[in-house]
Amino acid sequence: MASRQSQLIEAERKKCTFNTEELSHIIYGGEELFRERKEVENAVLNDPVLCREDTYFMSRTDEYKRGLQRAKRGVELHDELGLVRNSYKSRIFWLFTDEESLPIGLHLSMFSHAMQGQATPEQVAKWTPLVENFSIIGCYAQTELGHGSFLRGLETRAEYDRRTQEFVLDSPTLTSMKWWPGGLGKTATHALVVARLFDDNKELGSHLFLVPLRDLTTHEPLPGITVGDIGPKMGYESQDNGFLGLDKVRIPRENMMMKYAEVTPDGRYVKRTQSSKMSYGTMLFVRAHMVYGSGLDLSKAATIATRYSAVREQGHIDPRKPEVAVLDYVSQQHSLLPQVVTSLAYCVAGRWLTLVYYGHKPENAEQLQELHATSACLKATCTATTSLGIETCRRRCGGHGYSVFSGIPMIYKWATAGQTYEGENTVMWLQTARFLVKCVKRVQYGEPLTGGAQYLSQWLKSPSSTTPVLRSHAALSDPAELQNLFECAAARMTALAAQQLDSFARREGLSQEHSWNRASPWLIRAAQAHAEVLVFTHFAEVLTEEMSSELKSVLLSCVLLYGLHRIEENSIFFLETGTLSVADMQSVHQEVARHLQQLRPNAVGLVDSFAHHDNMLMSALGAYDGDCYHRLYEMAKKDPMNRKQVADGIHEYIKPIMGSKM
């Protein structure tokens, strides 16, 4: 007989008013892509090595070795399935094998992508077969012990020796050691090293160099190479993030990635493009995928917390009636349902950004500049919001959420790292702010804006206006009206930031750099507001897709709840700029409450639409069948602490003090 909790979860599913698989098609890009996704997932989860199992009781050394085993089997199964490298099925395959946590994860992503994007056709022809056949294992080494997001501060040096036609790479200081690259510690045989190129002490900018690290037979470090693992981290226990010191290591001239700039055999430096951002391709690639990944990470935590809240009965709303599911409390809905719709929004926005990335032309400097600004603010906003959202989901699971068996701590450990890798979030927002300030100047000069910044042209015509723009309470039920609110607030916030920047320079006589530093809080808020515009715009566009009337009704409520909740969370944007009045904010709160009530019957159906397999969630609380208490107890019994009834140390340390007069 099914448990009480399994009965409750099935009762929840019967309340659902739409076809969950229809929404799955929207989340994952269509029926065909969803079908391919499930095929790959089944192949991975049915493999005895790749099927996910808990690692709660493994040592870090065991987890790393397990990661190596999974990497080997992943390569084998990938070929057995006949998957084409870099195809959709191939990318999904590695997603389900936990690519990011595999010791070869950076080889599959950043290393190979950087090689394709930064190497000449001749270099690609030489190196790509070795990369794809795993004849070499690579990593991407940019971050240093003393510098991360500030590329111009990197200390690793590369100098060209005309006599031998070699580059000499050196780590001149302790802080110049590469620090954090995944796969570097124990796995990689080669690294794409970001180093500042010098010619007779004249700096020529940062460039990529392919540096052999280990002997291909013995795997021992090569002469001049100091390499190792950086030690335990908050998460990614199976990933060997490493350090690298270079002691005047020589590499052939051909090992410089020369697509956009080269050093000729006689030592002449030839730049093939004037854009300094052409070499940003790898970072843009990763950031674009991080937005979609943030949506999936948050959706896993939201799935666990929503399912658990639907089956955990606690307390009474009406003392005369039985205990109710925690999800029936409006306070619980107000915490969890916004996480569900935010997951949807980030998946949709992430899919859009990924398509934009694959469709952009690297030689189009203006397009590249906007893509850089867009990916930077979306990466920062989505990873920051996701990290907070996952923690909200954990807390809304009560005490059991603190148990690693809930699955949420593991998700949090993975997701929160995204706030710092590929650009620390504050730096990312400030990079977007530079783009926005340039947009303000272009509008002032009467120049047109394109792409996602076009809305600034309309609203910056009267930048000093602080008149509320909400027409009526009823207008909050219109996605177009909400988009106007986001655009108005973002434009006014951008104008305010530009004014502050100008004020510090003109009134206080500060330099451009010092003015930028003083104005940074306003600039960051402008970039955050711009990110909110982009996400809401593309989430609302999903309503134009073909779908059943039942799903459209639910999705409309999701879009509206998302927008209204983001207004609540970022009320400073709307109140400080005068976009909304205090009375308007009260109307926003009322509309949020209305949509919580509307979406409550579909809460479990919405998270089911993400179609996360139990083996991907690894959760006692959030399994599909809802049988949380039985799973939690079974997991606890597996703890090695429970192999003995009397634990080691009890007789040695505790018994002697029992009954003492301490």
C-alpha positions as CSV (number, residue, x, y, z in Angstrom):
1,M,0.0,0.0,0.0
2,A,1.3,3.5,-0.9
3,S,2.5,5.7,1.9
4,R,0.5,8.6,3.1
5,Q,3.0,11.0,1.4
6,S,2.7,9.1,-1.9
7,Q,-1.0,9.5,-1.8
8,L,-0.7,13.2,-1.1
9,I,1.6,13.8,-4.1
10,E,-0.7,11.9,-6.4
11,A,-3.6,14.0,-5.2
12,E,-1.6,17.1,-6.0
13,R,-1.0,15.9,-9.5
14,K,-4.7,15.4,-10.1
15,K,-5.3,19.1,-9.4
16,C,-3.0,20.1,-12.3
17,T,-4.9,21.9,-15.1
18,F,-2.4,21.5,-17.9
19,N,-0.3,18.9,-19.7
20,T,3.1,18.9,-18.0
21,E,4.9,17.4,-21.0
22,E,3.6,20.3,-23.1
23,L,5.4,22.7,-20.8
24,S,8.5,20.5,-20.8
25,H,8.7,21.0,-24.6
26,I,8.8,24.8,-24.1
27,I,11.4,24.5,-21.3
28,Y,13.7,22.4,-23.4
29,G,13.2,23.9,-26.9
30,G,10.5,21.8,-28.5
31,E,9.1,18.3,-28.6
32,E,12.0,16.8,-30.7
33,L,14.7,18.2,-28.5
34,F,12.9,17.0,-25.4
35,R,12.6,13.5,-26.8
36,E,16.3,13.5,-27.6
37,R,17.0,14.7,-24.1
38,K,15.1,11.9,-22.5
39,E,16.8,9.3,-24.8
40,V,20.2,10.5,-23.7
41,E,19.2,10.7,-20.1
42,N,17.9,7.1,-20.1
43,A,21.1,5.9,-21.7
44,V,23.2,7.6,-19.0
45,L,21.1,6.6,-16.0
46,N,20.8,3.0,-17.1
47,D,24.6,2.7,-17.2
48,P,25.9,1.0,-14.0
49,V,28.9,3.4,-13.9
50,L,27.3,6.6,-14.9
51,C,24.0,6.3,-13.1
52,R,24.2,8.7,-10.2
53,E,24.7,7.4,-6.7
54,D,25.1,9.2,-3.5
55,T,28.7,10.2,-2.5
56,Y,27.7,11.4,0.9
57,F,30.1,9.0,2.7
58,M,33.1,9.2,0.3
59,S,36.4,10.7,1.0
60,R,37.6,13.4,-1.4
61,T,40.3,11.1,-2.8
62,D,37.6,8.5,-3.5
63,E,35.3,11.0,-5.1
64,Y,38.1,12.1,-7.4
65,K,38.9,8.5,-8.4
66,R,35.2,8.0,-8.9
67,G,35.2,11.0,-11.2
68,L,38.0,9.5,-13.2
69,Q,36.0,6.3,-13.6
70,R,32.9,8.2,-14.7
71,A,35.0,10.2,-17.2
72,K,36.4,7.0,-18.8
73,R,33.0,5.4,-19.0
74,G,31.5,8.6,-20.3
75,V,33.9,8.8,-23.2
76,E,33.3,5.1,-24.0
77,L,29.5,5.4,-23.9
78,H,29.5,8.6,-25.9
79,D,31.2,6.8,-28.7
80,E,29.0,3.7,-28.3
81,L,26.0,5.8,-28.8
82,G,27.5,7.3,-31.9
83,L,27.1,10.9,-30.7
84,V,28.6,13.7,-32.8
85,R,30.8,15.9,-30.7
86,N,29.4,19.4,-30.0
87,S,26.0,18.4,-31.2
88,Y,22.9,18.9,-29.1
89,K,22.8,15.3,-28.0
90,S,26.5,15.4,-27.2
91,R,26.1,18.5,-25.0
92,I,23.1,16.9,-23.2
93,F,25.0,13.7,-22.7
94,W,27.8,15.4,-20.8
95,L,25.3,17.4,-18.9
96,F,23.7,14.2,-17.5
97,T,27.2,12.8,-16.7
98,D,27.8,15.9,-14.5
99,E,30.4,17.3,-16.9
100,E,31.3,20.2,-14.5
101,S,32.2,17.8,-11.7
102,L,34.3,15.5,-13.9
103,P,38.1,15.9,-13.9
104,I,37.9,16.2,-17.7
105,G,35.0,18.7,-17.6
106,L,37.1,21.7,-18.6
107,H,38.7,19.7,-21.4
108,L,35.2,19.1,-22.8
109,S,34.1,22.7,-22.5
110,M,36.5,25.7,-22.1
111,F,39.6,24.0,-23.4
112,S,38.2,22.6,-26.6
113,H,36.0,25.7,-27.2
114,A,38.9,28.1,-26.7
115,M,41.0,26.0,-29.1
116,Q,38.3,26.3,-31.7
117,G,37.7,30.0,-31.2
118,Q,41.3,31.3,-30.8
119,A,43.4,29.0,-33.0
120,T,44.1,29.5,-36.7
121,P,42.7,26.9,-39.2
122,E,46.1,25.3,-39.3
123,Q,46.3,25.0,-35.5
124,V,42.8,23.7,-35.3
125,A,43.7,21.0,-37.9
126,K,46.8,20.0,-35.9
127,W,45.4,20.1,-32.3
128,T,41.6,19.3,-32.6
129,P,42.0,15.6,-33.4
130,L,44.3,15.2,-30.4
131,V,41.7,17.0,-28.2
132,E,38.7,15.1,-29.6
133,N,40.5,11.7,-29.3
134,F,41.7,12.5,-25.8
135,S,45.3,12.0,-26.9
136,I,45.8,15.1,-24.7
137,I,43.7,16.3,-21.8
138,G,43.4,20.1,-21.5
139,C,42.4,22.8,-19.0
140,Y,42.0,26.5,-19.2
141,A,44.4,28.4,-17.0
142,Q,43.5,32.1,-16.5
143,T,42.9,32.9,-12.8
144,E,45.9,33.5,-10.6
145,L,46.5,33.4,-6.9
146,G,46.6,37.2,-6.9
147,H,44.3,38.1,-9.7
148,G,41.0,36.9,-11.1
149,S,38.5,39.0,-13.1
150,F,41.1,41.8,-13.7
151,L,42.8,40.4,-16.8
152,R,45.2,43.4,-17.1
153,G,46.5,42.5,-13.7
154,L,47.6,39.0,-14.5
155,E,51.3,38.5,-13.8
156,T,52.2,35.4,-15.9
157,R,54.6,36.5,-18.6
158,A,55.4,35.3,-22.1
159,E,58.4,36.5,-24.0
160,Y,59.5,35.5,-27.5
161,D,63.0,34.2,-28.1
162,R,63.8,35.0,-31.8
163,R,66.9,32.8,-31.7
164,T,65.1,29.6,-31.0
165,Q,61.6,30.7,-32.2
166,E,60.1,29.8,-28.8
167,F,58.0,31.5,-26.2
168,V,59.4,31.5,-22.6
169,L,56.6,31.5,-20.0
170,D,57.3,32.4,-16.5
171,S,55.5,32.9,-13.1
172,P,57.7,35.6,-11.6
173,T,55.9,35.9,-8.2
174,L,54.0,33.7,-5.8
175,T,50.8,35.6,-6.7
176,S,51.4,34.9,-10.4
177,M,50.8,31.2,-10.0
178,K,47.7,29.9,-11.8
179,W,45.1,29.0,-9.2
180,W,41.6,27.3,-9.5
181,P,41.6,25.8,-13.1
182,G,39.5,22.7,-13.1
183,G,41.4,19.5,-14.1
184,L,44.8,21.2,-13.6
185,G,45.6,19.6,-10.2
186,K,46.1,16.0,-11.2
187,T,44.5,15.3,-14.6
188,A,45.4,17.6,-17.4
189,T,48.4,17.0,-19.7
190,H,48.1,20.5,-21.3
191,A,46.9,23.9,-20.4
192,L,45.8,26.9,-22.4
193,V,47.6,29.5,-20.3
194,V,46.5,33.2,-20.4
195,A,49.7,35.2,-20.2
196,R,50.7,38.8,-20.9
197,L,53.0,38.9,-23.9
198,F,56.1,41.1,-23.8
199,D,58.6,42.1,-26.4
200,D,61.7,43.9,-25.0
201,N,59.5,44.8,-21.9
202,K,56.9,46.3,-24.2
203,E,53.5,44.8,-23.3
204,L,51.4,43.4,-26.2
205,G,48.4,42.3,-24.2
206,S,47.1,39.0,-22.9
207,H,47.2,35.9,-25.2
208,L,46.6,32.2,-25.0
209,F,49.5,29.7,-25.1
210,L,49.3,25.9,-25.2
211,V,51.6,24.6,-22.5
212,P,52.5,20.9,-22.0
213,L,52.3,20.1,-18.3
214,R,52.9,16.4,-17.9
215,D,54.7,13.6,-19.7
216,L,52.2,11.7,-21.9
217,T,53.6,8.3,-20.8
218,T,54.4,8.7,-17.1
219,H,52.0,11.6,-16.4
220,E,54.8,13.2,-14.3
221,P,55.2,17.0,-14.4
222,L,57.6,18.3,-17.1
223,P,60.7,20.3,-16.2
224,G,59.9,23.8,-15.1
225,I,56.3,22.9,-14.1
226,T,55.1,23.1,-10.6
227,V,51.6,21.7,-10.4
228,G,49.2,20.3,-7.8
229,D,45.7,20.4,-6.3
230,I,44.6,23.5,-4.3
231,G,42.9,21.4,-1.6
232,P,39.3,21.0,-0.3
233,K,36.6,23.4,-1.5
234,M,33.0,24.2,-0.6
235,G,31.9,21.9,-3.4
236,Y,33.0,20.1,-6.6
237,E,34.9,17.5,-4.5
238,S,35.6,15.3,-7.5
239,Q,37.1,18.1,-9.5
240,D,40.9,18.6,-9.1
241,N,41.1,22.4,-9.2
242,G,44.8,23.1,-9.3
243,F,47.8,25.5,-9.1
244,L,50.5,26.0,-11.7
245,G,53.9,27.6,-11.5
246,L,56.0,28.1,-14.7
247,D,59.8,28.4,-14.3
248,K,60.9,29.8,-17.7
249,V,59.1,27.1,-19.6
250,R,59.8,27.0,-23.3
251,I,57.1,26.2,-25.9
252,P,57.2,26.3,-29.8
253,R,56.1,29.6,-31.4
254,E,53.2,27.6,-33.0
255,N,51.7,27.0,-29.5
256,M,50.5,30.6,-29.3
257,M,46.8,30.8,-30.3
258,M,47.1,33.0,-33.4
259,K,43.7,33.5,-34.8
260,Y,43.5,37.2,-33.9
261,A,47.2,38.0,-33.4
262,E,50.5,36.3,-34.0
263,V,54.2,36.7,-33.6
264,T,56.1,35.9,-36.8
265,P,59.2,33.8,-36.8
266,D,61.3,36.9,-36.9
267,G,59.5,38.3,-33.9
268,R,57.1,40.8,-35.5
269,Y,53.8,41.2,-33.6
270,V,50.9,41.2,-36.1
271,K,47.3,42.0,-34.9
272,R,44.5,40.8,-37.1
273,T,41.7,42.7,-35.4
274,Q,41.4,46.0,-33.7
275,S,38.7,44.8,-31.2
276,S,40.2,43.9,-27.8
277,K,37.1,41.8,-27.1
278,M,37.6,39.3,-30.0
279,S,39.4,37.0,-27.6
280,Y,36.5,36.9,-25.1
281,G,34.8,34.2,-27.0
282,T,35.4,31.4,-24.4
283,M,34.1,33.5,-21.5
284,L,31.0,34.6,-23.5
285,F,30.3,30.9,-24.4
286,V,30.5,29.8,-20.7
287,R,28.4,32.8,-19.4
288,A,25.7,32.2,-22.0
289,H,25.3,28.6,-20.8
290,M,25.5,29.6,-17.2
291,V,22.2,31.5,-17.4
292,Y,20.3,28.4,-18.6
293,G,22.2,26.3,-16.1
294,S,21.1,28.7,-13.3
295,G,17.5,28.1,-14.2
296,L,18.0,24.3,-14.1
297,D,19.9,24.5,-10.8
298,L,17.1,26.5,-9.2
299,S,14.4,24.3,-10.7
300,K,16.0,21.3,-9.0
301,A,15.8,22.9,-5.6
302,A,12.3,24.2,-6.3
303,T,11.2,20.8,-7.3
304,I,12.5,19.2,-4.1
305,A,11.0,21.9,-1.8
306,T,7.7,22.1,-3.6
307,R,7.1,18.3,-3.6
308,Y,8.2,18.0,0.0
309,S,5.9,21.0,1.0
310,A,3.0,19.2,-0.7
311,V,3.4,16.1,1.4
312,R,4.6,17.4,4.7
313,E,1.6,17.9,7.0
314,Q,2.2,20.4,9.8
315,G,-0.2,22.3,11.9
316,H,-3.8,23.6,11.4
317,I,-5.2,26.5,9.5
318,D,-8.6,25.5,10.9
319,P,-8.3,23.9,14.4
320,R,-11.4,21.8,13.7
321,K,-9.8,20.2,10.6
322,P,-6.9,17.8,10.1
323,E,-3.3,19.1,9.7
324,V,-2.6,20.6,6.3
325,A,0.3,20.4,3.9
326,V,2.9,23.1,4.4
327,L,2.3,24.2,0.8
328,D,-1.2,25.4,1.8
329,Y,0.3,28.1,3.9
330,V,0.4,31.3,1.9
331,S,3.8,32.2,3.5
332,Q,5.2,29.0,2.0
333,Q,3.7,29.7,-1.4
334,H,5.2,33.2,-1.3
335,S,8.6,31.7,-0.8
336,L,8.5,28.8,-3.2
337,L,6.3,29.6,-6.1
338,P,8.4,32.6,-7.1
339,Q,11.4,30.2,-7.2
340,V,9.5,27.9,-9.6
341,V,8.6,30.7,-12.0
342,T,12.1,32.2,-11.8
343,S,13.4,28.8,-12.8
344,L,11.2,29.0,-15.9
345,A,12.2,32.5,-16.7
346,Y,15.9,31.8,-16.5
347,C,15.6,28.6,-18.6
348,V,13.7,30.6,-21.3
349,A,16.2,33.6,-21.1
350,G,19.1,31.2,-21.1
351,R,17.9,29.4,-24.2
352,W,17.5,32.8,-25.9
353,L,21.0,34.0,-24.9
354,T,22.6,30.7,-26.1
355,L,21.0,31.1,-29.5
356,V,22.2,34.7,-29.7
357,Y,25.7,33.5,-28.9
358,Y,25.7,30.9,-31.6
359,G,24.3,33.3,-34.1
360,H,26.7,36.3,-33.4
361,K,29.4,37.3,-35.8
362,P,32.7,37.7,-33.9
363,E,33.9,40.3,-36.5
364,N,30.9,42.6,-35.7
365,A,32.4,44.7,-33.0
366,E,29.1,46.5,-32.0
367,Q,27.3,43.2,-31.7
368,L,30.1,41.6,-29.8
369,Q,30.2,44.6,-27.3
370,E,26.4,44.2,-26.6
371,L,26.7,40.4,-26.3
372,H,29.5,40.9,-23.8
373,A,27.4,43.4,-21.7
374,T,24.3,41.2,-22.0
375,S,26.0,38.0,-21.0
376,A,27.9,39.7,-18.1
377,C,24.8,41.2,-16.4
378,L,22.6,38.1,-17.0
379,K,25.4,35.8,-15.7
380,A,25.7,37.9,-12.5
381,T,22.0,38.5,-11.9
382,C,20.9,34.9,-12.6
383,T,23.6,33.2,-10.5
384,A,23.1,35.6,-7.6
385,T,19.3,35.2,-7.6
386,T,19.6,31.4,-8.1
387,S,22.0,31.1,-5.1
388,L,19.6,33.0,-2.9
389,G,16.6,31.1,-4.3
390,I,18.2,27.7,-3.6
391,E,18.9,28.8,0.0
392,T,15.2,29.9,0.3
393,C,14.1,26.4,-0.9
394,R,16.4,24.8,1.7
395,R,15.0,26.9,4.6
396,R,11.5,26.2,3.5
397,C,12.1,22.5,3.9
398,G,12.6,23.1,7.7
399,G,15.1,21.1,9.6
400,H,15.2,18.3,7.0
401,G,16.5,20.8,4.5
402,Y,19.7,21.1,6.5
403,S,20.4,17.4,5.9
404,V,22.5,16.6,2.8
405,F,20.0,13.9,2.1
406,S,17.6,16.6,1.1
407,G,19.7,17.1,-2.0
408,I,19.6,20.9,-1.7
409,P,22.9,21.5,0.0
410,M,24.6,19.7,-2.9
411,I,22.8,21.8,-5.5
412,Y,23.7,25.0,-3.5
413,K,27.4,24.0,-3.4
414,W,27.5,23.7,-7.1
415,A,25.4,26.7,-8.0
416,T,26.9,29.3,-5.6
417,A,30.3,28.8,-7.2
418,G,28.8,30.5,-10.3
419,Q,28.8,33.8,-8.6
420,T,32.6,34.0,-8.7
421,Y,33.9,31.8,-11.6
422,E,33.9,33.3,-15.1
423,G,33.9,36.8,-13.6
424,E,32.9,37.8,-10.1
425,N,29.4,39.2,-10.2
426,T,30.2,42.7,-9.0
427,V,32.8,43.0,-11.8
428,M,30.3,41.7,-14.3
429,W,27.6,44.3,-13.4
430,L,30.2,47.0,-13.6
431,Q,31.2,45.9,-17.1
432,T,27.6,46.0,-18.2
433,A,27.4,49.5,-16.6
434,R,30.1,50.8,-18.9
435,F,28.1,49.7,-21.9
436,L,25.0,51.4,-20.5
437,V,26.8,54.7,-19.8
438,K,28.0,54.6,-23.5
439,C,24.3,54.1,-24.5
440,V,23.3,57.2,-22.5
441,K,25.9,59.2,-24.4
442,R,24.7,57.8,-27.7
443,V,21.2,58.8,-27.0
444,Q,22.4,62.3,-26.0
445,Y,24.2,62.6,-29.4
446,G,21.0,61.4,-31.2
447,E,22.5,58.0,-32.2
448,P,20.2,55.0,-32.5
449,L,20.5,52.1,-30.1
450,T,20.0,48.5,-31.2
451,G,19.3,45.1,-29.7
452,G,18.3,44.8,-26.0
453,A,19.2,48.4,-25.3
454,Q,16.7,49.9,-27.7
455,Y,14.3,50.7,-24.9
456,L,16.7,53.2,-23.5
457,S,16.1,55.5,-26.4
458,Q,12.4,55.9,-25.6
459,W,12.7,56.4,-21.9
460,L,15.9,58.6,-21.8
461,K,14.2,61.3,-23.8
462,S,13.1,62.7,-20.5
463,P,15.6,61.3,-18.0
464,S,14.8,63.6,-15.2
465,S,11.2,62.6,-15.0
466,T,10.1,60.8,-11.8
467,T,6.4,60.6,-12.6
468,P,4.8,57.1,-11.9
469,V,3.9,55.4,-15.1
470,L,1.4,52.7,-13.9
471,R,-2.0,53.5,-15.4
472,S,-4.1,51.5,-13.0
473,H,-4.2,48.5,-10.7
474,A,-5.7,46.5,-13.6
475,A,-2.7,47.2,-15.8
476,L,-0.6,44.9,-13.6
477,S,-2.4,42.0,-15.3
478,D,-0.8,43.0,-18.6
479,P,2.7,41.6,-19.4
480,A,3.2,44.6,-21.7
481,E,2.5,47.0,-18.9
482,L,5.0,45.2,-16.6
483,Q,7.6,45.4,-19.3
484,N,7.0,49.1,-19.5
485,L,7.6,49.3,-15.8
486,F,10.9,47.4,-16.0
487,E,12.1,49.4,-18.9
488,C,11.2,52.7,-17.3
489,A,12.9,51.9,-14.0
490,A,16.0,50.6,-15.8
491,A,16.3,53.6,-18.0
492,R,15.8,56.0,-15.1
493,M,18.3,54.0,-13.0
494,T,20.8,54.2,-15.9
495,A,20.3,57.9,-16.2
496,L,20.7,58.4,-12.5
497,A,23.9,56.4,-12.5
498,A,25.3,58.5,-15.4
499,Q,24.3,61.7,-13.6
500,Q,26.1,60.5,-10.4
501,L,29.2,59.7,-12.5
502,D,29.1,63.1,-14.1
503,S,28.5,64.8,-10.8
504,F,31.6,63.2,-9.1
505,A,33.7,64.3,-12.1
506,R,32.4,67.8,-12.5
507,R,31.4,69.0,-9.0
508,E,34.1,67.3,-7.1
509,G,36.8,67.3,-9.7
510,L,37.5,63.6,-9.4
511,S,39.3,61.7,-12.2
512,Q,37.3,59.3,-14.4
513,E,38.6,56.3,-12.4
514,H,37.8,57.8,-9.0
515,S,34.4,59.0,-10.2
516,W,33.6,55.5,-11.5
517,N,34.6,54.0,-8.1
518,R,32.4,56.5,-6.2
519,A,29.4,56.0,-8.5
520,S,29.7,52.2,-8.5
521,P,26.7,51.5,-6.3
522,W,24.4,53.4,-8.7
523,L,26.2,51.7,-11.7
524,I,25.6,48.3,-10.3
525,R,21.9,48.9,-9.7
526,A,21.6,50.2,-13.3
527,A,23.1,47.0,-14.6
528,Q,20.9,44.8,-12.4
529,A,17.8,46.7,-13.6
530,H,18.9,46.2,-17.2
531,A,19.2,42.4,-16.6
532,E,15.7,42.4,-15.2
533,V,14.4,44.0,-18.4
534,L,16.1,41.3,-20.5
535,V,14.9,38.4,-18.5
536,F,11.3,39.6,-18.3
537,T,11.2,40.6,-22.0
538,H,12.2,37.1,-23.2
539,F,10.1,35.3,-20.6
540,A,7.0,37.2,-21.7
541,E,7.7,36.3,-25.3
542,V,7.1,32.7,-24.5
543,L,3.4,33.6,-24.5
544,T,3.5,34.1,-28.2
545,E,4.4,30.4,-28.8
546,E,1.8,28.0,-29.9
547,M,0.3,26.1,-27.0
548,S,-3.0,24.9,-25.5
549,S,-5.3,27.4,-23.9
550,E,-4.9,25.5,-20.6
551,L,-1.2,25.9,-20.6
552,K,-1.3,29.5,-21.9
553,S,-3.5,30.5,-18.9
554,V,-1.0,29.0,-16.4
555,L,2.0,30.4,-18.2
556,L,0.4,33.9,-18.2
557,S,0.1,33.7,-14.4
558,C,3.7,32.5,-14.2
559,V,5.0,35.4,-16.3
560,L,2.9,37.9,-14.2
561,L,4.0,36.4,-10.9
562,Y,7.6,36.4,-12.0
563,G,7.4,40.1,-13.0
564,L,5.5,41.2,-9.9
565,H,7.8,39.2,-7.6
566,R,10.9,40.8,-9.2
567,I,9.3,44.2,-8.6
568,E,8.8,43.3,-5.0
569,E,12.4,42.1,-4.6
570,N,13.8,45.1,-6.4
571,S,11.4,47.8,-5.1
572,I,14.3,50.2,-4.7
573,F,14.6,50.4,-8.5
574,F,10.9,51.4,-8.9
575,L,10.5,53.6,-5.8
576,E,13.8,55.5,-6.1
577,T,13.2,56.3,-9.8
578,G,9.6,57.2,-9.2
579,T,8.4,54.6,-11.6
580,L,6.0,53.3,-9.0
581,S,4.5,55.0,-6.0
582,V,4.1,53.5,-2.5
583,A,0.4,53.0,-3.3
584,D,1.4,51.2,-6.5
585,M,3.6,48.8,-4.5
586,Q,0.6,47.9,-2.4
587,S,-1.2,47.0,-5.6
588,V,1.8,44.8,-6.6
589,H,1.6,42.9,-3.3
590,Q,-2.1,42.3,-3.9
591,E,-1.5,40.9,-7.4
592,V,1.3,38.7,-6.1
593,A,-1.2,37.2,-3.6
594,R,-3.8,36.6,-6.4
595,H,-1.3,34.7,-8.6
596,L,-0.1,32.6,-5.7
597,Q,-3.7,31.5,-5.2
598,Q,-4.2,30.8,-8.9
599,L,-1.0,28.8,-9.2
600,R,-1.3,26.8,-6.0
601,P,-3.2,23.9,-7.6
602,N,-0.5,23.6,-10.3
603,A,2.5,23.9,-8.1
604,V,3.5,20.2,-8.3
605,G,2.6,20.1,-12.0
606,L,4.9,23.0,-12.7
607,V,7.9,21.4,-11.1
608,D,7.1,18.0,-12.7
609,S,7.4,19.8,-16.0
610,F,11.2,20.2,-15.5
611,A,11.2,16.4,-15.7
612,H,14.1,15.9,-13.3
613,H,14.8,12.2,-12.8
614,D,15.1,11.1,-9.1
615,N,18.7,10.1,-9.8
616,M,19.5,13.6,-10.9
617,L,17.9,15.1,-7.8
618,M,19.5,12.7,-5.3
619,S,17.0,13.8,-2.7
620,A,15.1,11.9,0.0
621,L,12.6,14.8,0.2
622,G,11.9,15.5,-3.4
623,A,11.5,12.1,-5.2
624,Y,8.7,11.8,-7.7
625,D,6.6,9.4,-5.5
626,G,6.7,11.7,-2.5
627,D,7.8,8.9,-0.1
628,C,10.1,11.2,1.8
629,Y,10.2,9.8,5.3
630,H,10.9,6.3,4.2
631,R,13.8,7.5,2.0
632,L,15.2,9.7,4.7
633,Y,15.3,6.8,7.2
634,E,16.9,4.4,4.7
635,M,19.6,6.9,3.8
636,A,20.4,7.5,7.5
637,K,20.8,3.8,8.0
638,K,23.6,3.7,5.4
639,D,25.8,6.1,7.4
640,P,29.0,4.3,8.3
641,M,28.5,5.7,11.9
642,N,25.7,3.2,12.2
643,R,27.7,0.1,11.4
644,K,28.5,-0.2,15.1
645,Q,26.1,0.3,18.0
646,V,28.9,1.5,20.2
647,A,31.0,4.1,18.4
648,D,34.8,4.2,18.6
649,G,36.0,6.4,21.4
650,I,32.9,6.0,23.7
651,H,34.8,3.7,26.1
652,E,38.0,5.6,25.8
653,Y,36.7,9.1,26.3
654,I,33.1,9.2,27.5
655,K,32.9,6.3,30.0
656,P,35.7,7.6,32.2
657,I,33.8,10.9,32.8
658,M,30.4,9.4,33.4
659,G,29.6,9.6,37.0
660,S,32.6,11.8,37.7
661,K,32.3,14.9,39.9
662,M,33.3,17.4,37.2
